């Protein structure tokens, strides 16, 4: 397979192309574009893979013949609200990866002609940035490794800390979180080895128990002293006295319906043809300065080692006000460029700070955003099959150390799939969720003070497994080998899911998950990268040595029960 980029000088496989044309996708005007071609010897054998996305349905897989046209786009103003900005074209041997490295609106069209596929990528950015990788053999796995390696080589972030975290949101939301509850959970988190307690929404706004976070976003200078009478500085200190770091949530871009900021600083409001878009336009230099100062002040006030930067708004076309200093068609472009600058400034000024990206879960998650943060949140809903589906697909394009996904959080609200309860749910349910949480960054959002002693022991065991085995490999630039097809929601897709975690400095890990919904138990076959090495294979949960001495391909009969997992470590031994 070959690809050709007309009128472009490639730098590796990454391109930054000046705007050359305007394309329309429904009502969105795309400002710049890039076009090129890929070639397959037999196009009838090639397939295009892409993923649709919305709240709670991130990374829904689709596949069509490469002989059919493809036209996908995002028009909500958030890069993965509608579709994820990635496609793969492959024939089982050759593979081509394409990513749109932009956090706003974009469009990908593929038009087949004989054995040539014409690809046009358009965005509402002033310059369209794409990242591609092509391999002629080795298929998706080989292309994935080179694609992710290229991204890592351009990422300026230092070795990821990958702190194990507890977050307050799902079991308490803003209504039930308060100072005593936060400290009680932080104390429990410390007991099981968790390293940071993150206070989500609920800390700001007027001093009333029933104030609603969504309506008050923007009033970050106010503290809800009804819920947190000691103030954030004192609470951060109290958490650290427990021997655990403190983190905080912030949605610096958003503007709630009842926020006083709209009245005190109307010049900050993003508008399109006079309509309030409910966010602060960072394309306005004064608004950018305000946002940076607020963010830094909050970090300093509470001594945060982790900040969760959220965004729950669809900007659509973005701001077209003429008094912000940006061109009317480039409001979203300037907003996002200044958001990237804000994130970079925070990392420069606070190098030990972990910056988490969240956007209604995973609705603004792309390679551009990933290059400005430490880690990205996968999805708000996180029941087991959905968590596995998200990790399976996202780990094709993002380094594992950039991926944060909890599993089976304890929800205060209602969701048909989120049924984990601290007291009622079984230890086996918790163990399965924790085994999935090992993939990428490790986090938990549940009422820890209500956990039984056996549940606390399970959390402690998996935190220890993560720290000793998984985190060092992710920090060593591990790749994820996908040994099975992608699982899907609603009992679709693969029900047996297996990954190998492979890094240069450590022997591999093998994780196998059995979802419910199928009587089939396929055998798992795995050949480690060092095929000639002799390994002892150990079950990290039970401690059992499954194979005292093994060389070559490992064949595992799958005897797992529904909703159970096996976590295996390969320990290299001398001949």
Secondary structure, DSSP 4 states (H G I P E B T S, - for coil): -EEE-TT---BTTEEEEE----EEETTEEE-EEEEEEEE-S-GGG-EEEEEEE-TT-TTEEEEEETTS-EEEEE-SSSTTSEEEEEEEEE-SS-EEEEEE--SS-EEEEEEEETTEEEEEEEESSSEEEEEEEEESSSHHHHHHHHHHHHHHHH----S-----EEESHHHHTTTS--HHHHHHHHHHHHHTT--EEEE-S-SBSSS-TT--HHHHTT-TT-B-TTT-TTHHHHHHHHHHHTT-EEEEEE-TTB--TT-THHHH-GGGEEEETTEEEEEE-TTSHHHHHHHHHHHHHHHHHHT-SEEEE------TT----SSSSS-GGGHHHHHHHHHHHHHHHHHHH-TT-EEEE-BTTBSS--HHHHTTSSEEE--S---HHHHHHHHHHHTTTS-GGGEE---S---SS--TT----TTTS-HHHHHHHHHHHTSSB-EE-S-GGG--HHHHHHHHHHHHHIIIIIHHHHHTT-EEEE-SPPEETTTEE-SEEEEEEE-SSS--EEEEEE-SS-S--PPEEEE-SSTT-EEEEEETTT--EEEEEEESEEEE---PPTTEEEEEEEEEE--
